[in-house]
Amino acid sequence: MLRVWPFHEADLLVSLFTREQGRVKGVARHAMRSRRRFGGALEPMTHVRASYAERPKQELVRLDAFEILSSPLARPIDYARTAALQFVAEVVEEALPEAAPEDAVFRLMLAVVDEMQVGRVWMPVTYFALWMSRLMGWMPELGRCVVCGLRLDPRDGGGGTVWYSATSDGVTCGDDRRAGSVALSAESVADAQRIFRGTVKGLAQEEWPKTRGADLRRFAVATLERHLERRLVSARALGKGEG
């Protein structure tokens, strides 16, 4: 479940991301009049088994019933966790076209949402933002300057710190950094490499306070926003959660 809007008098317009058909929009008839019919299944990021009917020559399906498989409300909730769940929903809603199945994205969502717990949201948020950019083909190579080709990986003799711009592709070394560029620390570059090699469940065993990789999250969000060509409302909410 990604998003719900009021629709007509007592109906709700619902956006779902499905494994088989990608992003689907449908109408939950009379959902505002009787919440018992759909219950907590309409909460964002609820994992459901949906029953719906496609109608000839109409873009919206008719949503008949939901079976809740897992709900974010089954665990404690706070501001940061709420913002993190909304971030996942907003990115998928904006990044993927309708009716385009993306099994890798679906599995990524399930994995990171399962690890988003009160007090432990920062690693799965970072993991999701980085992997979402990679799956969409937007993630630049972090180990090489896009201008001069210099290897930036400390294992190859580079300094490890890279520079990026919210308006340009790739990362650069310090000598070639663009006006307004922001530094991404060597520690965060190393964390990014570990994220691309590891699983979210495995990394969740580590301590990951909100101060760790804060510059990496900003880089990941900037990468997403540049390619989406819009600012993510939920990313601003996450930023407040880091304050």
N, C-alpha and C positions, 0 to 999 in steps of 0.2 A: 504494500500500500504506500503510494507516494504522496498524494495530495487529494483534498476534498474541497469542493466549492459548492455554495448554494446554487440551485438550478431550478428554474420555474418556481412554483409556489411551495411545494413540500418535498421536492426531489433534491438529490445531491448528485453533482458531477464528480466522478471518481477517476483518478489516474492510477493505474496499476502497472507494475513492471513484471511481466510474466516470463517464465523460462522458455516456453514454446513459441510465443508470438511477440516477444518484446514488449514495448510500452503500448498499453491499451487504455482507451477511455470509454467509460460507460456511465449509464444512468442508474442510480439506486432510487427506484420509485418510492415515494412517500417516506423516505428515510428520516426526514426532519419531523414528520408527524408521529412516527413510532420508532424510537431508537431500538426497541427490543428486537426488531426484525433482523438488524445487522449487528447490534450490540457494539462491543469494543473492537470489532473487526475494521471499523472505519478510522481507527487511530493511525497516524502516519507511522510507517516502518513496521506495521504488523504483518507477519508472514501468514498468509491465508491460502486455503484451497478454494478457488472461486468457481462458481457455476454461473455461466452467462451465455446469452444467445446473441449471435450476430444477426443483424436484420438487413435484408436486401436493400442496396442503394443508400444505406445510412452508415455514417462513420462511427456513431456511438453504439456500443453493444448494450443489451439490457441485462443488468446484473440481477441475478435471482437469489443467490445465497452465498454465504462465506462460512467456511470452517476454519477457525483459528488454529494454526499450527504452533505459533509462538507469538507472544505479545511483549513489547517493550515495557508495558505497564505491570508485567509480572515481577519485575525487579524494582528496587528503589530508584527514584528519579530525582534529579536535581537540575539546576540551571544548565550546567556544563553538559550533562548527558542529554538533556532535551535539545540543546543547540547542536550537539554532535549528530544526533539522529536526524534532525532537520537538514543538516549539511549534506548527509548522504542522500536524502530524498531529493533535495534541490539540485544537486549536481547531476544525478541520474535523469531527473525530469528535464533538465536543460540540455544535457549532452547528447542524449539518444533520441533519434527520430522515432515516430510511431511505427509499430509493426516491423521492428528490426531486432530479431533475437540476438542476444549477446550473452551466451552461457557463461563466459569468463567473468563478465560484470556481475551477473546474477550470483555466482559463487563467491565473488569478492564481497558483495553486499552481505550475504548470509554470514560470512566469516567475521567481518569487522563488527557487525551489529551484535553478534554473540559475545564479543569481547568488550563492548562498551558498557562499563559498569561505573557506578558512582565512585569518583576518585581515581578512575583508571580509564579516562577517555582519550588522553592525548596521543598515545601510541597508535591505537586503531584509527583515529582521525588522520594522523600523519600517513599511516600505511595506506589508507583508502585514497587520500588525495594524490599521493605519488603513483600508486598503481593505476588509478583511474586515468591519469595523464599518459602513462605508458600504454595502457590498453587502447586508448584513443589515438595513439601515435603522436602525442604532443610532448613527450618528455625528452629534453635534450640530453646529449651525452655530457656527463658531469666531469669526466676525466680528461678533457681536451679543450683548449682554447679555440673557439670557433673562428677567431681572426687569424692568429699566427700558427695554429696547430700544435702549440706546446702541450706536452703531457703534463697534467696537473695533479695526477695521482702521486701522493707522497711515496708510494712503493716504487715509483719510477724516478724518484729524485725531485719531484715537484713539491711545491709548498702545501698543496692540499686545499687551500682557500681558493674559492672561485668567486666570480662577480657576475651578476645577472641584472638585466633591465626588464622592467615590466612591459616594455614596448618593443623588445627585440628578441630574435631567436638566439638560442645557444647561450653558453657561458664563456667568460673570458678570463685570461690571467690579469694580474694587477696592472701590468704595463698597457694592456689594450682595453681596459675597462671604459665603458661608455659613460657619457655624462648622465648623472642621476643613478648610476648603478649601485647595487646593494651587495654587500659581502655575504657569502655563505661559508661558514666556518669549515675548517678541515674536519672537525668532529662531526658536524652535521652531514658533510659529504660521505664520511665513513658510515654514519647511520643509514643514509639513503642506500648505500651499496649493500648493507646488511638486510635492509627491508626488501630489496629486490632479489636477494638470495634466500631469504627465510620465510617462515609462515607467521601470520599474525598471532596464532596460538602460541607458537614458540617464543616470539618476542614479548608476548604478554606476561611471561614469567619474570621479566626484568622490571626493575624500578624505572618508571618513566614519568617523573613529575612534569608539570606544565612548563617548567623552565628548560627542560631538555628538548632540543630540536625546535625551539620556538622560531628560529630563523628558517629552519627547513620547512615548517608549516607555512610560513609566510611566502616562501618561494613556491611551494606546491600550489597554494591558493592563487598566487599571481599568475602561474602558468595556466591554471584552469580558466581564470577570468579573462586572460588575454585571448585564448582560443574560443571561449564562449562569447566574447565581445560584450560582456556585461558583468556588473558587480554582483556578487552572491550575497544576498541578505543574511543568510545563515552564517556566512564567514564573518560578517561584522559582529553577529551575536557571539560567535566563538571567541572573537577578539576581546569582547567584554568579559567573557568567562576567564580569560587569561590575566585580566587585570587584578 
